[in-house]
Amino acid sequence: MSLDIVILAAGQGTRMRSALPKVLHPVADKPMLGHVIDTARSLQPQSIQVVIGHGADKVRERLAADDLNFVIQAEQLGTGHAVAQALPQLSADTVLILYGDVPLIETATLQRLLALVSDDRLGLLTVELADPTGYGRIVRDGNGVVQAIVEHKDASEAQRQIREGNTGILAVPGKRLADWLGRLSNSNAQGEYYLTDVIAMAVADGLTVATERAADEMEVLGANDRIQLAQLECHYQQRLARRLMAQGVTLRDPHRFDVRGQVSVGRDVTIDINVILEGKVVIEDFVSIGPNCVIKDSVLRKGAIVKANSHLDGAEMGEGADCGPFARLRPGTKLGAKAHVGNFVELKNAVLGEGAKAGHLSYLGDAEIGARTNIGAGTITCNYDGANKFRTVLGEDVFIGSNSALVAPVTLGDRATTGAGSVVTSDVPADTLAVGRAKQRNIEGWKRPTKK
């Protein structure tokens, strides 16, 4: 059966107290609406219609894509009115209604819901609530058959005792939708056109309302303020933490761990507290990540070790390589197998060959460093002249003395050596010692300045 998806994302979100449209507020560094769109895409619909209103230009600019069609709801007159704005774009057998501020809805839940829909049956997602205040109530007859949804403000005292709440997520036969929406009335406490009134119409028309229940309240929670947004963030992170642990990851404390992107993990991975994984991160078997590390868009090969307080962005660590503590690997950095980067070393667009070492206090930018080369403390590659970048190339088994400045472009051959404190401005042949420093003079009888 073909599928159209309508995502309602026109609300203002006044309780957020923000200039940012509500659906653009992030969970795990992605707009809430972005999460919903990704879930919608996973269902492979023939179209995704996003109904926008408040902050429409910002929403469109942030999330525009070839597979999305944005529909304007100029006046916010209720959920039924919002869906009606998308009607001219809908032609599928089934229409699924989602919400741009309900980011944690799972693909599997929606697949179960869609399986309920047929020409004479629609699917309604409900949830059991400890406190259903504010939710529409699912009203059933004595046989448990759904009869209607009554909004909280319109519910009687008896109906308010019902704990089964409406999530708003609905899957309906496409050919019925236009008729139902055309018959909606705004004669209610809010003066709005409720999409939920479709349920009573479907019952009156002889259709069955089949229900699927969400796994928990958090899966279908919408964020109306910053407190609920924080609750969604916590739940999302705990959900990911459980999934990673099921795949063979040891998290020292699952409550102090954040994923803000896509993570692929191997087995026997260990991650300490306060680690943040951003963008696309690949972590292979036997990797260990120490506390307080930020790793973004990086690849950690088998057995790599990231020590405490290190920051990786766009880097790749080879098998058995290690970095940190307090290392910074910037975009374009590649560490070969068993390469070592120590504390307070920064690399940018640099390749460190197999077994090469940069132990401490160095900056290596736009550099190619051969296998087993050793970089002494305080070494820098002078790669930028204020306008252009230049490369430094070091061969294999090179030894760079402490406090050396390598002024690019410069090449040092295999097994070349620089004396400590050297400024190297010319190429150094293989098996050669380069000493580029002023000759020391000792001045006897020199008096230090004294304070006048």
Number of C-alpha atoms within 10 A of each C-alpha: 10 13 21 23 25 28 26 25 30 29 23 20 18 12 11 18 12 13 10 15 24 28 30 20 21 19 23 18 14 14 22 26 26 21 22 23 24 12 19 23 17 13 16 13 18 14 21 24 23 27 25 28 22 21 18 20 11 14 23 15 9 12 13 12 10 5 12 15 16 20 23 16 23 14 12 16 15 18 19 21 20 28 22 19 17 22 16 8 15 22 15 17 17 25 27 23 19 25 25 26 29 24 31 21 22 17 16 12 15 22 12 15 23 24 13 18 23 18 14 14 18 27 25 26 22 24 25 17 15 10 12 18 15 11 21 26 26 25 18 13 9 6 6 8 15 19 18 22 24 23 23 18 14 14 15 11 9 7 17 21 13 19 18 20 27 25 26 19 21 24 27 26 19 21 15 17 18 14 11 19 20 11 11 18 14 15 10 12 10 13 11 17 21 23 23 23 20 22 25 19 18 21 17 12 11 11 16 21 21 16 18 17 18 19 14 12 16 18 19 24 19 21 23 18 16 14 11 15 21 14 14 25 19 15 17 19 20 18 13 16 22 13 12 20 17 11 15 16 22 18 20 15 12 20 14 17 21 22 22 17 16 12 18 12 19 17 18 17 23 18 22 20 19 20 22 18 22 21 16 17 24 18 22 20 19 22 25 22 27 20 20 21 25 19 26 23 19 26 23 28 23 21 22 28 24 27 22 22 19 25 23 26 21 20 27 25 29 23 22 21 26 27 29 25 22 20 26 25 28 21 18 17 27 24 31 24 22 23 25 25 29 22 20 20 25 25 28 20 18 24 24 29 24 22 20 26 26 27 19 23 20 25 19 26 25 23 24 20 27 25 23 21 26 21 26 21 21 20 25 23 24 23 20 15 10 6 5 7 13 16 21 22 21 27 21 22 21 25 22 28 21 20 20 25 22 26 21 23 19 20 23 28 19 20 21 22 23 26 18 20 18 20 21 23 15 15 18 20 16 18 14 15 15 21 16 17 13 9 5 6 6 6 7 6 6 7 7 6 6 5 4 3
